[in-house]
Amino acid sequence: MSSELPHPPHHPHDHAIRYGSFQILDGIATWNRDHGVAVAMAESPAVSCQLEGVWDPLQRPPQPRYTTALAGVCIWGKYDCLFIFKPKGKGNPGAERSLSSPKDKADLLKRLHKGEQVEKIILTTSPFGSYQLNTMEWQAEVVARYEVQKLYYVLPLEEYQQTLAELRHYLPPKCVDAMADLLEQQHQQMRQQICSTVNAEVEFIYPLRDGHADTIEASYLWPYQNLPLDLAIEEMEEIRIPYQCWHDGYAIPPILLGMLGDPCPYYERRSEHEATELTLLYPAEMY
């Protein structure tokens, strides 16, 4: 099997697939934030990834191997840390807000500042949902396929911790402490998983901790702006980060994008009835 970056299939017969902010039709993935970003997708050699495609504004020829690469994964998916507010009216469910969505997070803090009350917080007790596992397994396969020697890896720990610090203004200390403890525990579990599956030198990158960035957004951009990279391995929804760097005039490497499944596993809900996966924290009981 060739190790060159994937090319579009010769005779695609795909139905339209909605994958997060992308629509994939006839083998072409189009990004809804910029329709000029149209990526030819092909079947992935990795079991944990469905389709792959390369976004490279410079249209460089594919290489059989790459020396250095960048990868990352969110510790929590969309619904792995979920806040459910008390209903405002009879018969209406309470609003749900995710800690992992920037838009949700902003609205969550706004609601708390206005005095709205959280009824419960749902946290996954395992960091290995299908989104996390598929992402890490696919990244490890890509590293092996292209004989990557060094992998820079982003686990956004301090970015979550910064949000937890803001929540301390509104939620009971024991509640936020429990969330922080679980976050650190899952961070360590994921580090171990990455190191045990990736056959390359792995260097974890923490731009906020190391003083390279002052804001969460700047921390996500820093690796692309400062590290010597031959390739980046990104789940498709993360294209916004290298795209922003490119838009700001920075040189970026080819971006290998992965469609991990249909529907996108980042938006997977893990059942509240699976007690081994979820724990419920009721803030009112945790002062």
N, C-alpha and C positions, 0 to 999 in steps of 0.2 A: 504493500500500500504506500503510495506517495506521501511524503511528509510536507508537500507544498501546501500553502494556504488554499482553502477550498474555492472552487470555481462553480458558477451556476450550473445546474443540470441542463443537459442538451434539450430535453423535451419535458419541461415542467407541466404538470397538470394539477396544480395546487388549487384548492378552494381558498377563499379569503379567510385569513386567520387574524384575529385581533390579539396582539400580545402586548399588554401594557400600552405604551404610547406608540406602538408600531402597528401597521397593517401589513400583512404579508400576502401578496397575491402574485401568482405565476412566478414564484421564485424570487420576487423582489420585495424587500422590507422597506417601507417608507415611514419615516418618522413624522409624527403629527406636529412637532414644533418647528420643523424646517423640511419641507417636502423636497428640498435639494439633497437631503441625506437619503439616498436610495441605495440599499445594500443588497447585492446578489447573494442569496442564501443557498446552501447545499446541505445535504444530509451529513450529520456529524459522525465521525468514526467512533466517538465516545458514547458509551451506553447511557451516560447520565445527561446527555445533551441531545436535543432533537435536530436542530439546524444550526449551522454556523455561517458567518459571512464576515468579510473584512471591510471596515470603513477606513479609507486612507485618502485624505484630500490630495496628497501628492502622487497617488497612483503609482507607487513604487512596485517593481516586479517582486513577486513572492520569493521567499528564500526557503531552502530546505531545513535550515536551523537558525536559531537566534540565541545569542549569548545571554542577554539580560532581559527580564520581563517584569511586568507589574501586574498584580492581581489583588483582589480584595473581596470582602463579603460583609454584609450587614449582620451584626450579631442577632438582631431581632428583625424578623420579617414584618410585613404590614400589620398582622394581627397577633404577633407574639407578645406585645405589650399593649393592652387595650384598656382604655378608660371608658366606663359606662356611667353616664350622668343619671341622676334621679329624674324620672319623667316629670315634665312640666304640667301635663294635663292628664286627666283620667282616660285610660285606654290607649295612650300614646307611649311608645317605647322611649326610653331615654337616649339621648344622643351618644354615639360612639366616636371616640377619637383615638387614633393610634399615635404612639410615641415615635414611630419610625417615619411617619410622613411629615415633611416640613410644614405643609399646609395645615394638616391636622394638629400638629404640635402648636402652631401659632394660635389656632382657634381654641385649643385646650387651655392654654395659658390665659387667653382672653376671657373664657368662660369662668375660670377659677377666680380671676381678678374681679369679675362682676359678682362673685359670691355664689355661683351655681355649685351645687354639691355633687360630688362623685359618689355613686352608689357602690361600685365595686371596681377593682382593677384585676384584670385577668393576665396572668403571666405564665408563659410556658416554663415548665421545670426542666425541659430538655432543650439544648441548643440545636438539636439535629432534626429539624423538620426537613421536608423534601427540598425546600429552597436552599437551605444551608448545605445539605448533603450533596445535592446535585451540583451546586456551584463548586464546591471544593473537589469533588471527584472529577468533574470536567476539567478544572484547572490543572489538577495533577496529571491527567491524561495528556493535556496540551503540552505541559512542561516536558513530559517524556517524549512526546511525538517530535518536538522541535529541538530536543537535546539542550534545553535551557540550562545554563550553569548556575545562574543566580536569579532568584525570584524575590523581588521586593513585594512585601505583603502588607495590606492595610486592613486592620481590624479597628473600627472606629469606637474605641473605648471612651476616651475623654470627651468625644462629641456627645455621647449619651450622658456622661457624668455631668457635663455642663447643664444639660436640661434637667437632670435630677436636682442639681443645686437650685435651679429656679423653682422647682416644685416644692422645695422646703419652705417657701413662703406661704404655701397654701395647704399642704398635707401634713398629717401627723409625722413626727420624726421617726417613729418606729416603722411606719409604712415605707418611707423613703429609704431608710436604712436597709430594710428587707429587699427592696428593689436593687439597691446598690450592691448588696452582698451577692444576690443572684446574678447580676450583670457581671461582676468580677469572676464568679465561679464559671459562668458560661464562656467568658473570654478565655480563661485558662484552658478549658476543655477544648475549645476550638483551636487554640494555638497548638495543643498537643496533637489534635487530629491532623492539622495541616502539616506539621513537621513529620508525622508518621507516614503520610501518604505522598508527599512531594519528594521526588528524587532529584534534589538540587539544594544548593545553599539557600536558606531562607532568611531574609532579614525583615523583621517586622518594623513598620514605619508608624511613628506616633508624632505627627507634626505639632499638635497642640502641646503635648507633654514636653517635647524637646525645644519648644520656643521658636519653631519655624513659622508658626501661624498664630494669629490672634483671634480668628473667628472660625466657626465650623466650616463655612463655605471655603474659606482660604485654606483650611487644612486638607480638604478634598482635592483642591487644585495643586497644592504644593508638589506632590510627587511628579506630576507631569511637567511642572515648570522647572524642576531642579535635578531630577535623577537621570543618569545615562541609560536610556531605555531603547531596546531594539523592537520590543513588542509589548502590547498590553492585552490582557485577557479579561474581558468584561462581560457580565450578563447584560443583555441588550438595554435594559432600562437605565444602566449606568452610563450610557453614551453621553449624557448631558455634561459629565465632568470633562472628558477630553474635548468635547465640542466647545465648551466654554473657553478652554485654554487655547484651542485653535482660533476661535473667534477673537480672542484677545491678542493674537499675533505670535503665540508660542509655537515652536516646532513640536510636533507630537509624533510618536511612532505609529505604525499600523495598529489598528484596534481590531482584534479578533472578537467578534460579538457572538454570544451564544443564546439561542432560544432553548430554554431548559425543559419546556413542556407546554402542553396546551390543556388547561389554561396556565398562565404564568404562576409558578409555585410561590412566588413572593407574596401573592395575595391569598394564599391558602389559609383557611380558618381551621384551627385544630379544635376538636369538639370539647365543649365544657364538661361533657360527661366522662371524658377520659382522665380520670383522677391522677394517673401516673404522669400525665403530660402537663396538667394545669393546676395551678393553685390560685385560690381566690383570696384576695386581701380586702377586707372591709375597713376603710380608713377610720370610721367612727369608733372602731373597737381597738385601735392600735395607738392610742395616745400614751 
